[in-house]
Amino acid sequence: MKHTVNEVVLRNGARGLLINVPGASVTSFELNFRAGDYLTPARKKWETAHVMEHVILGANEDYPDSQAFQAEIHKNGAYTNAYTSYYNINYVGEVADFEWERVMRLQMIALAKPLFLEAEFAAEVGNIRDEMVGRSNQHFWSLAGEMTKAFGFKIPSDKERSKLIDNVTREDITEHYKKTHFIKNLRFIIAGDLRGRRNAVKDVFESIGMPVGVSRHKLPVEKAKKPPKPVFVSNKSVPNIYFGISSVVNDKLSIPEDDALGIARVMLTETLYSKIFGQAREKGLVYAVHSGHHQNSRYAEWSLSTQVLPQNAPALCDIVLREIKKVQKGIIDDSDLEAAKQYALGSFQRSMQTVGSVAGAYERYFFDGYIEDMRTIPDRIKAVGHKDIPAVMNRIFADDIGGIGVLGGVDSTIAQRLHDQLQPLWR
């Protein structure tokens, strides 16, 4: 989808991206405050940011009845939502073109004039407890959380969070709001047909009734540690096992390295003819294999996850070990490399077909202010060469910071066996 991007810095200190998508019939917006869990004052108050995010979009000074406010903001089919992560609280929306300004101004009222009513606070505490208990039934999510803790990051499990929420008070969320919701801590992305609207968009943000504040909150300095042992989570209700591998390098990857790692992922797991998933599927070992990679403030992580029957897990790990080692040694056929690049190119083009997906492609801006030049991505994909993929796949395992995790109704010894089997990845 063709579009142009401009960064704007407003007089009140807010800054963001205006993405013009000519002819778009909807407007997509995302408002980012660096206000997530890491700013919680104590572990026992962990759910403070999350509770605040739920309650802030309730009653406000202009609409003291939350049901009336929700009816007003959504009466023409607008979609709005919010989510809390370790770093951020994001408020998102997608609205019909004809009412973009009306909805965005209502969104600003909610953020600038919340009442944090006691009755709504009590209700949302109950809703979040239910959310946490429900999320603890998502086995990949539970395993990923335990593996994150094994790498030295201090996060509670969802079951722990459902109990910690009892420590959060209404005063806690009002203090968190004051600490985090100010203009200079705000970043935004607005995408749609913005011809003739730039000044109106600026006016929406410049008229928001929030304190200016001093400066945007800084990200924490975090580094991973090697897990002392494989992660095992017992769950007798699961007849197979949920299996994960993770490897971390305590450094940021360059853009060419990130591109090469993306191509490596395609070659290994992304298709039915890929080297790991394709072979495992052909041998009847697994239904699906997924891999991913992401960067954080001080580290980059590559991961693989799947469900597998216990008796098939060793054979799957043989394939994983063999194929990653081949890639690390540069044993890559020209045809496989070109096929992976063609797949990546098509996937990129397919991923940019809606206003929301275009806006989402620029979310790194919230992290470090970097503005991706989407026009260069096809050429960057084509530029990935034979030497680039082995180099980055060796680097991602070079720090010897990695391990495996298993969740299921099996004996814990299987985790140690699979851990031992895959140790050559980090040698």
C-alpha positions in Angstrom: 0.0 0.0 0.0 1.6 3.3 -1.1 2.1 5.8 1.6 4.4 8.6 2.8 5.7 9.1 6.3 6.6 12.3 8.2 7.7 12.8 11.8 6.2 15.8 13.6 7.4 17.4 16.8 4.6 19.5 18.3 4.8 22.7 20.3 3.8 20.9 23.5 6.5 18.3 23.3 4.5 15.4 21.8 6.0 13.8 18.7 4.9 11.1 16.3 4.5 9.9 12.8 1.9 11.0 10.3 1.4 8.4 7.6 -0.5 9.5 4.5 -2.3 6.6 2.7 -4.0 8.2 -0.3 -7.6 7.0 -0.8 -7.8 5.2 2.6 -11.4 4.9 4.0 -10.3 4.4 7.6 -7.9 6.1 10.0 -5.7 4.0 12.3 -4.1 5.4 15.4 -1.8 4.2 18.1 -0.8 6.3 21.2 2.2 5.1 23.2 3.2 6.0 26.7 6.3 4.5 28.2 4.4 3.4 31.3 4.6 -0.4 31.5 5.3 -2.9 34.2 9.0 -1.9 34.6 7.9 1.4 36.2 5.9 -0.4 38.9 7.5 0.6 42.3 7.5 -2.9 43.8 6.9 -6.5 42.7 3.9 -6.8 45.0 2.3 -3.9 43.1 3.1 -5.5 39.7 -0.4 -5.1 38.2 -0.6 -1.4 38.8 0.0 -0.4 35.1 -2.4 -3.0 33.9 -5.2 -2.0 36.2 -4.6 1.7 35.3 -4.9 0.9 31.6 -8.3 -0.8 32.2 -9.8 1.9 34.4 -8.5 5.0 32.5 -10.9 4.4 29.6 -13.9 4.3 31.9 -15.7 7.4 33.2 -14.2 10.8 32.7 -15.0 14.4 33.6 -17.0 15.0 30.4 -18.7 11.6 30.5 -19.1 10.6 34.1 -21.0 7.4 33.1 -18.7 4.9 31.4 -21.5 3.2 29.5 -22.5 6.5 28.0 -18.9 7.2 27.0 -18.5 3.8 25.4 -21.7 4.2 23.5 -20.6 7.6 22.2 -17.1 6.6 21.1 -18.3 3.4 19.4 -21.7 4.5 18.0 -20.5 4.4 14.3 -18.6 1.2 14.6 -15.2 2.5 15.7 -12.7 0.0 17.2 -10.7 1.1 20.2 -8.6 -0.9 22.6 -5.5 -0.7 24.9 -2.8 -3.0 26.1 -0.1 -3.1 28.7 3.4 -4.6 28.2 6.6 -4.6 30.1 7.7 -1.2 28.6 4.5 0.4 27.3 0.8 1.2 27.5 -0.6 1.6 24.0 -4.0 2.9 23.1 -5.1 1.9 19.6 -8.0 2.5 17.3 -9.3 2.2 13.8 -12.2 4.4 12.7 -14.2 5.3 9.7 -12.7 8.1 7.7 -15.7 10.5 8.3 -15.4 10.4 12.1 -11.6 10.2 12.7 -11.5 13.6 14.5 -14.5 13.0 16.7 -13.2 9.7 18.0 -9.7 10.9 18.5 -10.9 13.8 20.5 -13.0 11.5 22.7 -9.9 9.3 23.1 -7.9 12.4 24.3 -10.7 13.3 26.8 -10.5 9.8 28.3 -6.7 10.0 28.7 -6.6 13.5 30.0 -9.7 13.5 32.3 -10.1 10.1 33.9 -12.1 9.8 37.1 -10.8 6.5 38.3 -14.1 5.7 40.0 -13.9 3.3 42.9 -16.7 1.1 41.5 -14.9 0.8 38.1 -11.6 0.1 39.9 -13.1 -2.8 41.8 -14.8 -4.2 38.7 -11.7 -4.1 36.6 -9.6 -5.8 39.3 -12.1 -8.7 39.0 -12.0 -8.6 35.2 -8.2 -8.7 35.1 -8.0 -11.5 37.6 -10.2 -13.5 35.3 -8.0 -12.5 32.3 -4.9 -13.7 34.1 -6.4 -17.0 35.1 -7.7 -17.6 31.6 -4.3 -16.7 30.1 -2.5 -19.1 32.3 -4.4 -21.8 30.4 -2.5 -20.8 27.2 0.4 -23.3 27.5 2.8 -21.6 25.1 2.3 -18.4 26.9 2.9 -20.1 30.3 6.1 -21.8 29.0 7.4 -18.6 27.5 6.9 -16.8 30.8 8.9 -19.5 32.8 11.7 -19.4 30.2 11.9 -15.6 30.5 12.3 -15.9 34.2 15.0 -18.6 33.7 17.0 -16.0 31.6 17.1 -13.8 34.7 14.2 -11.4 34.0 12.1 -10.6 37.0 8.5 -11.2 35.9 5.7 -13.1 37.7 3.6 -15.8 36.1 0.0 -15.1 35.3 -1.1 -17.2 38.3 1.1 -15.0 40.5 -0.2 -11.9 38.9 -3.8 -12.9 39.6 -2.9 -12.9 43.3 -0.6 -9.8 43.3 -3.5 -7.7 41.9 -5.0 -7.7 45.4 -2.1 -5.5 46.5 -3.0 -2.7 44.1 -5.1 0.2 45.3 -6.9 3.0 43.6 -4.3 5.4 44.9 -1.6 3.3 43.2 -3.1 3.7 39.8 -3.7 7.4 40.2 -0.1 7.8 41.2 1.1 5.7 38.2 -1.1 7.9 36.0 0.5 11.1 37.2 4.0 9.5 36.9 3.5 8.3 33.3 0.8 10.2 31.4 2.3 13.5 30.4 2.9 15.0 27.0 6.7 14.4 26.6 6.2 10.7 27.4 3.8 10.4 24.5 4.5 9.1 21.0 1.9 8.5 18.3 1.4 7.0 14.9 -1.6 8.2 12.8 -2.3 6.6 9.4 -5.0 7.3 6.9 -5.8 9.7 4.1 -4.3 12.8 5.7 -4.5 15.2 2.8 -5.6 18.5 4.2 -5.7 17.1 7.8 -2.2 17.5 9.1 -3.1 20.7 10.9 -6.2 19.2 12.4 -4.3 16.2 13.6 -1.7 18.5 15.2 -4.5 20.5 16.9 -6.0 17.3 18.4 -2.6 16.5 20.1 -1.7 20.1 21.0 -5.1 20.6 22.7 -4.9 17.5 25.0 -5.2 18.6 28.6 -2.2 16.8 30.1 0.8 18.1 31.9 3.9 18.6 29.6 6.3 16.8 32.0 10.1 16.8 31.8 11.2 14.0 29.4 10.2 10.6 28.2 10.9 7.8 30.6 14.1 5.8 29.8 14.2 2.1 29.1 15.8 -0.1 31.7 19.2 -1.6 31.0 18.6 -5.4 30.7 20.9 -8.3 29.9 20.1 -12.0 29.8 21.8 -14.7 31.8 22.4 -18.3 30.9 19.6 -20.4 32.4 21.1 -22.7 35.1 19.0 -25.7 33.9 16.3 -26.6 31.4 12.9 -25.2 32.2 10.2 -27.8 33.1 6.6 -27.0 33.8 4.4 -30.0 34.9 0.9 -30.1 33.6 -0.8 -33.5 33.8 -3.7 -32.3 31.6 -1.4 -32.0 28.6 -0.8 -35.4 26.8 2.0 -34.1 24.5 4.7 -31.6 25.3 5.0 -27.9 24.5 8.6 -27.4 23.6 10.7 -24.3 23.2 14.3 -23.3 22.4 15.6 -19.8 23.0 19.0 -18.2 22.4 20.1 -14.7 23.2 23.0 -12.4 22.3 23.5 -9.5 24.7 23.9 -7.0 22.0 21.8 -5.4 19.3 21.9 -6.8 15.8 22.5 -4.5 12.8 19.8 -4.0 10.2 21.6 -6.3 7.7 22.0 -8.9 10.5 18.3 -8.6 11.3 17.4 -9.1 7.6 19.7 -12.2 7.4 18.1 -13.7 10.5 14.7 -13.2 9.0 15.8 -15.1 5.8 17.3 -17.9 8.0 14.0 -18.3 9.7 12.2 -18.7 6.4 14.7 -21.3 5.4 14.3 -23.3 8.6 10.7 -23.1 9.7 8.4 -20.9 7.7 7.2 -23.2 4.9 6.2 -26.9 4.3 9.4 -27.2 2.4 11.6 -25.6 5.0 14.6 -27.4 6.4 13.3 -28.0 10.0 9.5 -27.8 9.7 9.4 -29.4 6.2 11.4 -32.4 7.2 9.6 -32.9 10.6 6.2 -32.6 8.9 7.3 -35.1 6.2 8.3 -37.6 8.8 5.1 -37.3 10.7 6.8 -35.8 13.8 4.9 -32.5 14.3 1.9 -30.6 12.9 3.6 -27.2 13.1 6.9 -25.5 14.0 7.3 -21.8 14.6 10.3 -19.6 15.0 10.8 -15.9 15.7 13.3 -13.3 16.6 13.1 -9.9 18.2 15.4 -7.2 19.6 15.1 -5.5 23.0 17.0 -2.5 24.5 20.2 -4.5 25.1 19.8 -8.0 23.5 18.5 -10.0 20.6 16.6 -13.3 20.9 15.9 -16.2 18.5 13.3 -18.8 19.5 11.6 -21.9 18.2 8.4 -23.5 19.5 6.3 -26.5 18.8 4.0 -29.1 20.2 5.3 -32.7 19.9 4.6 -36.1 21.3 7.3 -37.1 23.8 8.4 -40.1 21.7 8.9 -37.9 18.7 10.8 -35.1 20.5 14.3 -36.6 20.1 13.9 -37.1 16.4 12.7 -33.6 16.0 15.7 -32.3 18.0 18.0 -34.3 15.7 16.6 -32.3 12.7 16.8 -29.0 14.6 20.4 -29.6 15.5 21.5 -30.9 12.1 19.8 -28.1 10.1 21.0 -25.2 12.2 24.5 -26.6 12.2 24.4 -26.8 8.4 23.3 -23.2 8.1 26.0 -22.1 10.6 28.6 -23.8 8.4 27.3 -22.1 5.3 25.9 -25.3 3.7 23.2 -23.5 1.8 22.0 -24.3 -1.7 21.6 -21.3 -4.1 18.1 -22.5 -4.9 17.1 -22.6 -1.2 18.5 -19.1 -0.5 16.7 -17.6 -3.5 13.4 -19.4 -2.6 13.6 -18.1 0.9 14.2 -14.5 -0.4 11.3 -14.8 -2.8 9.1 -16.0 0.0 10.2 -13.2 2.3 9.6 -10.6 -0.4 6.1 -11.8 -1.1 5.3 -12.0 2.6 6.4 -8.4 3.1 4.3 -7.2 0.2 1.3 -9.1 1.4 1.7 -7.8 4.9 1.2 -4.1 3.8 -2.3 -4.3 2.4 -4.3 -2.4 5.1 -4.0 0.9 6.8 -3.6 -0.8 10.2 -0.8 -3.1 8.9 1.0 -0.1 7.4 0.8 1.8 10.8 1.9 -1.4 12.6 5.0 -1.7 10.5 6.4 1.5 12.0 6.0 0.5 15.7 9.8 0.3 16.2 9.5 4.1 16.4 8.0 3.8 19.9 11.1 1.8 21.0 14.0 3.9 19.9 12.7 6.6 17.5 13.9 4.7 14.4 11.7 5.2 11.3 11.8 2.3 8.9 12.2 3.1 5.3 9.8 0.5 3.8 10.9 1.3 0.3 14.3 -0.2 0.9 13.1 -3.5 2.3 12.7 -5.4 -1.0 16.3 -4.4 -1.9 17.5 -5.4 1.6 15.9 -8.8 1.2 17.5 -9.3 -2.2 20.9 -8.2 -0.7 21.1 -11.0 1.8 23.9 -13.3 0.7 25.5 -16.7 1.5 27.9 -15.3 4.1 25.3 -13.2 5.9 23.1 -16.1 7.1 25.9 -18.2 8.7 27.4 -15.2 10.3 24.2 -14.1 12.1 23.2 -17.7 13.0 26.6 -18.2 14.6 26.4 -14.9 16.4 22.9 -15.6 17.9 24.4 -18.7 19.6 27.9 -17.4 20.3 27.3 -16.0 23.8 26.3 -19.4 25.2 23.1 -17.8 26.6 20.4 -20.3 25.7 18.3 -23.2 26.7 15.1 -25.2 26.3 11.8 -25.5 28.0 9.2 -28.2 28.2 5.6 -28.1 29.5 3.5 -31.2 29.7 2.3 -34.2 31.6 5.6 -36.1 31.4 8.5 -36.9 33.7 10.9 -34.0 34.1 13.8 -36.0 32.9 12.7 -35.5 29.3 13.6 -31.8 29.6 17.2 -32.7 30.7 17.5 -35.2 27.9 16.4 -32.8 25.2 18.6 -30.1 26.8 21.7 -32.3 26.6 20.8 -33.4 23.0 20.8 -29.7 21.8 23.8 -28.4 23.8 26.0 -28.5 20.6 24.0 -25.5 19.4 25.9 -23.3 21.8 29.3 -24.8 21.2 
